[in-house]
Every structure is written in structure tokens, then in C-alpha cells.
């Protein structure tokens, strides 16, 4: 491989990673704004950057929307004192936030988020178009539990410890139903003779007509619930559950290490929404029964497809926020019960039903 | 979902099994005094087996101020501001309860208008206290938005309180033999207006929680208190009624003219956290009913007892124009309202339960002894019993459902 290629690959990777982190910052803002709208509040509307904020109409509007708030939040976390309690296991204590962030940034690599049509050939816009796509995502995202369990363990303190235990049990339980729930999608995408493997791009292309969510609502629901559990969002936020465990696994963390956990949560939500969009919401296809192949060739079409994909992801992120500010939290044993006695059997039934359907169709 | 294996209720047999298999150890968890869901400065020392509580040891006293001793060093009216700080979520109701206790000692009847004002502010205080209680309870179970909804309504009530008393929280509105001042102009219409727009919000909260599957799962059959237990531990208020005991002092021993008003007392059947939630929900609506009746039927007249010469100071005009009234006013202000010697105990049905004042007087304007029965204190006494066998998350739901205030618990 030539040097230019390597530089180009690295540049692309950096762009995607930075974009993910910026989006997770914006998701924090969205959380604050949407929650305040839900609760009849105003939300952040004061923070302003000197020069940009004083531009007559645009600057005021941006201030009112709180668009500068993420900058202030991030800077605050960066500039705060970073206390490390004496009783912690230093190595794991420092490793945990990194381990929490790493899976989100890694899984984004195999997630296709647009297409570009050049000379009649449809090419996905993705960092690495792996054949094992979804398998890779599952493999890496299940490492996310290490961030929490390490944080809970290394903190050497009781509330984080309980949070770590809870989250590890929960994430392991929901991984099963998560994996089973999406198998029918790949059975569907892999018609006999086709050789697309577990590639995400081929799944999206397969939804040019019918979206996954229309054909397999059961799978979509199971997968959605599992993402909620995997991203530790309310009603599944066992690891944090601030009314019981104070702040759960990150109780002992402050400053930027806390910021990493915080950003990682939103990065996970964005990646989870991206995967859900690719698997069930037709990826970058504008509407059900309306394929993205109508889009113009070249860069313009590519920009459109990315835009459509991002719009769907934003809707999903909104859904995540909406749920969080509406529902109460489960109890730990209820989550385990739900995972093992409801989700898992349902996922298996769902899989068997679709297997029979496909056997009839293809047979 | 009959899954006996996964339910974690049977602590005793489970721990016995474990002890044979492996060397287990119980964890002591210190919950509070500064913890997001101990509603102030309650401290619970929990002994956990996994996530199941095997022992709960409440520790009180972090907010102890010695109110009862302080009362011995000041006149009756000077103690009114201290009652604000008992159950600081319903200061008006505390003011009224204290005034009624002292008036019982003096054998004094206040005019009908004063009684109606007192009923009105008591019920408004009840709504405000229950709104906060429900909001905080919902927040403890994870429903964060309900809290903001109820808090917004409570804020409107506080604006009304401010118009009436000049203060939002520390109202200090009653005096022995009356209230501090008459109702402001057009205030009653504002109250009616508030009630009209507030009831739909209660329905909204109802819709968010009452049939919410997660909320029901979190609260149903959690923290069950039987009627016998509730009585023997001295529970009062909504917590007692949730256990199926129909005791409401407003009905059983009506004071301040409660017998004129038509309202229902909701009674629970199971005594779990869900019942306690439902009771408070219904009490809010009943209080709104009472308020509407009071506003419709409020009599004209004086807001203080005119004939109580040595208890309620005369009006300003008389003080300025007549020698005898000037002396009276001076004596009451400096030496306090003059009480006969004797002992008296009075309980009022406050939002959290029966708030009682025991006053031992040797005559004069200062109580010889004053003791307070804080309902939250008695309600919390059941914690060591009801928390055992519950999970850590249940403890939070139980605390939220008991709806206590440390201000009157520690006094």
C-alpha cells in the first residue's frame, strides 16, 4: 500500500471519529433541550461565544438554542480538577473510561452511512466494508461492559461496585436476545444464491423496497429494547440509577474521566441508532418503496444519502431521549426477568417463525 | 411470569443454602445522610445480601434543632415561625395546628371566617405537600418528568401563598386567636382559577403513572404494611389509610369546622407503595373539592377572635386611639398571649399525618413544656420492619411512598 493511501485512510478514520464525538456532544445538548421541552422548561439558552454570539439574528438564535452549550460543557469538564481517590486501583481506574469509549468509536468503522453511485455502480460510504459487519459490531460493542465493570471494580467503593455488577449482568443478558433478534434480517437479506454474508451494506440495499421494520416489526422491537439495555438508558439504566446508586459506576469519577463516560453513553446511543437505522429503517433509502438509486450520481447524491441516514439517526436519538424522560426505571431483578423469560423466548420464537416463513418462500 | 427461581424474596432460606455452599459475607451500605433519595438527611445503615436488604437501621437527628426546648423560651406567637420549619412542605398546616392547640388550651373559639380561612390554607398546604411528595416519589422510581409537572403546579400555589402571607415557604400565617391578616382582594377567585386549571394536570400525572406498567411493577406489593402493623407502629395520615385503616382526624374529630364540608377519605386495601400513591392522588382531588366548597361558602366577619382580650392584640386604629387597647397590645406583644394553667394535647390531620402538640402551661404567655408529635417520625419507625427482604431499589420506592420530611422528624 502506498503512503498516500495510508494517509487517506487515516484521514477518513479521523474524520469519522471526530464526527461521532461532535455528534455525541450535540446529543448531550439535544438531551438537555428535549428534556426541558418535555418538562415545560426552557433549557440552556444563555451560553454564548463573544464574537459569534453577537451576530445579529443568527448569533442570538444560536444562543437561544443553546448551540454553544456543548463547548462550555466540554471545557468545564476539561478544566476541572481531576481527583483520583486514594483507595482506587489506579490502572483500572484510568483504563475504564477509555474502555467505555473505545467500542463506540470502533464500531462506527463498519457502519455504512451513505452510498455513492459512480458509473452505475453503487458503492457504500463506510470506513471498512467488512463481510462480517454485524458480527464485528457485536463483538466489539460487547466489550463496552468492561468500561463499567472496571469502573465499578477499580473505584473500590460500594455504590460504583453495585452499579458495575448490575450493568455487567444486564448487558450480558440482553446480548443474547439482541443477537437472536437480528438473525431473521440476515436470513432475509441472504436469499439463496446471494453471497452477502453479514455485511451491513447488503442489508441496507436489500431494503430498497420494504424496510425491515415493516417486514419484521417483532425483530425491530426486540432489537430496540436490547439497544436500550445495551446503552444503559432509562428504563434500563441500572448502572447509573441515580436515585438509588447516587451515580452508579461513575460515582468516584470527576473531570474529563467522567466526561469520557458521559460522551461514551451518547456515542453508544448514536452508534446503536445507526445500526438500527441500517438494519430496520432502510438506511439511506428515503422512504419505504422509494430506493436511494434515484439520487443523482456522484458527490451530490452521496451527500443526500448521508443526510437521509443522519436524519433517521437523529429521529432515533430523539426517541431515546423521549423514552428516558417519560418512563420510570425497572428494578434490577425485573430487568433480568424481562431479559431471560420474555425477551429471549420471544427472540427465539421470532427467529423460528421467520425461518419457517423463509423456508416456504424459498422452498 | 411464574418464575419462582428468579424471585429474590426468600432471603432466609436462600442465605442458609448459600452458607453451606460457600463463604458469603454481607455488605453494609451507608445510605445517606446525603443521598439523592433520602429526602433530606435521613441515614439508613443497610445490611445487604446481594441486593436484598437483610437489616435496615435508620439513624435520625441530623436536623435536630431542639425546637421543643426553644419553645419554652418564647411566647406562643413567637413560636409560630418555628412551626413553619417542622414539615417545611406544608408550613400553613403546621401554623394552623399549633394555633388550634393553643386555642384549645385557652378554650377559645375563633369566628367562622377565620375557621374557613384556616381550612382553606390547610387544604392548599395539603395539595402542595402531596404534589411534592408524588413528584419526588415518581423521581425516586425514575420518572423524572412527573416531578417537574407537579413542581410547576406547586409553584403556582406558592405564588398564592406569597400573596396571602408575604412569604413563600416560611408563611407564619396564624396567630393565637386568629390569622395574621384577612384575605387579599380577589385572592379567592385566583384560588378557584388555580383549582380549575390544576385538576387536568393531576389527570395528566395520573395518566403518566397510575397504569404505567413499570411504575406498577416497581410499587405493587412492595413495602406492604398491614393494618395491624400500621396501628402498632403509630402510622398516621395517608400511610395509615393506605393500609386500610379509616382514620382521618378531619372526619373523626372535626376541628376548625371541617364537619361542614363534604369530602371522601380514600382508604387503601393492600398497604403497599402503590396504594400509598393512589391515596395521595385521591387526597389531592378531595382537597380541591374542599377548597371549592370553602370558597363558595366563606362567611363574612372578622378573621380573629375579638372577644379574646388578652390573647389577640386589638386592631391598629384602636391601639392608636384608646389607652386601654394600647396597654393590651403592649402586654400581648411583650409578654405573649395570656393562657390559663393546664395541660392540653391537640392533633390535626396534616399532609403527612397527625401533627400533635402537647402544651403544659403554668399560666402566662410562655409554655412551660411543649412537645411535638411529628408524623414523619412515627411513619419512619416502621422502616426496619418493612425494608427487610426488599431490594435496594425497593428501599428507595418505600422511602418515596412514606413521604416523610426530616424537618418534623428531627425537630
Interface residues (C-beta under 8 A of the other chain):
Chain A: X35 X38 X39 X40 X41 X158 X159 X162 X234 X235 X237 X241 X242 X243 X244 X245 X246 X324 X325 X326 X327 X328 X329 X330 X331 X332 X333 X334 X336 X337 X340 X341 X342
Chain B: X1 X3 X6 X7 X8 X27 X29 X30 X35 X36 X37 X51 X138 X139 X140 X141 X142 X143 X144 X145 X148 X149 X152 X208 X209 X212 X214 X215 X217 X218 X391 X392 X393 X394 X395 X396
